[in-house]
Amino acid sequence: MAIINTSILGKISGKLGNTVIYERNGKTIIKSLPAKSSKPPTAKQLYHRAAFKRGQQFLVPIRTELELGFAKRNAGQSQGFGRALSVLLKTGILNENGIPVLYPEKVKVSEGDVLGIDGAEAQWVGDNVLEITWYPNAFMGHGKEADRLFVVAYDPENGRKWAITQGNYRKSGSQQIQFPWSSDLRGRFYVYVSFFSESYGRRQFSDSVCLGRV
């Protein structure tokens, strides 16, 4: 693979023979395609392909939120969605008799070193209003009262999501979420929560936790 910082090829992109040319982050990438194998895929390869496809299908509707919660810290690290998918494949999809089974409760929407949420619960307080409560634990470890809540409520069956990307402060202990839909909500949404701190426009997150399907 070759990387050209200043493109001599203009805006050319696409496939040329056994070579793919595309642009990423202002750089032109020239990459050779892998040679096709004449051997039939092994059972392990078929499993990994199926797991990868299953993970992608589940995560695509919340891609925007994953790009935020898994934002790369340093140049060269994985982009958000790719990192989120990698974590899901390792911890959220299990091999059960050769079949990849995805457990939504094990999905992560953020990761990081910020102090995580403690004692969080979610309950409906209205037809389309969900309240999340937690224990204000800023005095523990390196948590701060000014850390803010990050919430992703996701209904995978219908592809619906509702996110709070700048929620209440850790010290408040609660957050109400009003959904834009008025019916068929209860028992549909997996709720993922975490905290983030922000400094000079850059966010650092805690590992998210799932509050179950509410």
N, C-alpha and C positions, 0 to 999 in steps of 0.2 A: 504494500500500500504506500502511495506517495501523497504528500501534503504540500500544496503550493500556497504560500501566504498571499502572494499577489497573482491573481489569475492571469495567465497568458492566453486563456481559452475563452475569455469573455464570459458570457452567461450560459455556456454550453453545459447541458446536463443530460444524463440518460445512459443507455447501454450502447457500447460500441464493440461488437465482437464479444470477446471474453472479458471486457473491461467495463466498469461502471464509473461514471463521472458525476459527481454531485457536489453541492456547496453546503457547508455547515460552519456556522459561527464565522462567516466571512472568509473561510478558507476553501479552496478547491481540493476535493478528495478524489484521487484516482485509485481504484481498487480492482484487483483481479477477482473474478468469480471463481469459487472453488470448483474443481473438476467433479463432474457427476460420477457417482459410483454405480457400477453395474451389479453390485451385491444387493440382495434384498435387505431392508432394514431389520435390525434385531428387535426382539420384544422390548428391550430396554429403550432403544431409540424411539419405537412407536409410543411407548409410555410417556417419554419426555416430550414428544411432539404434542400428544394429547393434553398433557398437563400445561404446557406452554399456551396452547390455544384456549384452554379453559380459563387460565389465569387472566389472559388478555381480555377475553370476553367479559369477565366479571369487573375488571378494573377500568375499562375504557370509559364508561359513563362518568366516572369520578376523576378522570385524568387531570383536569384543571386543579383540583384540590391536592392531588398527589404531587404534582409538579411544585406546589407550594410547600407541602409538608415534608417532601424528600429533596428539597432543593440542594444542589451540590454545594459543598463547603469550599472546596478548592478546585482549581483547574485540573482537568483530567479525570475527575471522579464522575460516576454515573449521573446522568440526568435523572430528574425526579421519577418519571414514570418507569423507566428502566430499573431503577433501584427498587421501587415499590414492587414491581413484578418479581424481581430477584428474591426479595424477602418473602413474598407470598409463596413462591415455588419451594422455598426451604422450610417454611414454618406453617403455612396455611393450607397446603395441598398434600394429602396423604395417599400413599399407595395402598389401596385396599383390593387385594386379589388382582393386581395388575391394572386396576382402574383408578385414575386420579380423582379423588374426592375432595372438593373444596369446602372448607369450613369458614363461613363468613365471620364467625366470632374470633378467628385467629388472624384476620386481615389487619394490616397496619396502614394508617393514613398519614403517619408522620413518624419520625425517629429523631433522637438527639439526646443531649446530656442534661437538658433542663429538668428540674424536679417534676416528676409526674403528678397526675391528679390522684387524690386520695379520697376513698369513701364515696365515690360518685354514684348517683342513682338518677334514673329518668322515669318520670310518670306524667301521664296526661292530666292536665288541669282544665281542659276545655276541649271542644270538638276538634280544633286544629291547633291547640297550644300545648307544647311539651315543655315541661320544666326539668332542668337538670340541676341537681344540688351536689355539693361536695364539701369536704372538710378543708377550711382555709389553713394550709400547712406551710405557709411561707417561712416559718421559723425552723423548719426541718431542712437540713442540708443546705443547698445553694438556691433554694427557691426565693422568689421575690414577690411582695404583695402586688407589684405592678405587672406581673406576668398575666397574659391574657388568654382567654379560652378560644380553642379552635374546635369546631364541631362539624362533622359530616354525618348527615342522616341520609341513608341510602336504602332504597327499595329496589333490589336487584331484579325482582320478577317483572316490574313494570318500567324499569330504567329511570325511576324518579330519584332525585336527590335534592337536598336543601342544605346549604352550608352557611355557617357563621365563621367568617375568617378573622374577625376582630371582635371577639366576645367580651364579656365582662372580665373584670380583674380577678385574680386569684383570691384576693381578700374578700370579695363580695359573697362568695359561697353559693351563688345561684345564677341561673340564666334561663330565661324563658324564650322559647322559639315559636314563632307563629308561622305556620306553613301556608303556602298560597292555595292549597287545596282544602276543601271543606268536608270531604267524605272519604270513606274507605282508606283510613290512615292507620288505625290501630292494628298492631300485630304485623305491620308491613315493613317497618323501617329498622335497619340495624343502625345503631347510634355509636359513632366513634368520637372520642374526645381526647384532647391533649392541651397542654399549655405551650405558649411561646413567649420568649423575651425578644425585644427589639432594640437594637442599638445601631445608630448611624444608618438607618434604613435597611438593616439586615436582620433577618429573623433566625432565631435558634429555637428548636422545638424539643419537647419531651417525646418519649415513645408514647404512641396513642394506645388507648384501651377501648375495648368494645363493651358497651353497656347492655348488650344483648339485643334481641328483636322486640321492639316495644309497640 
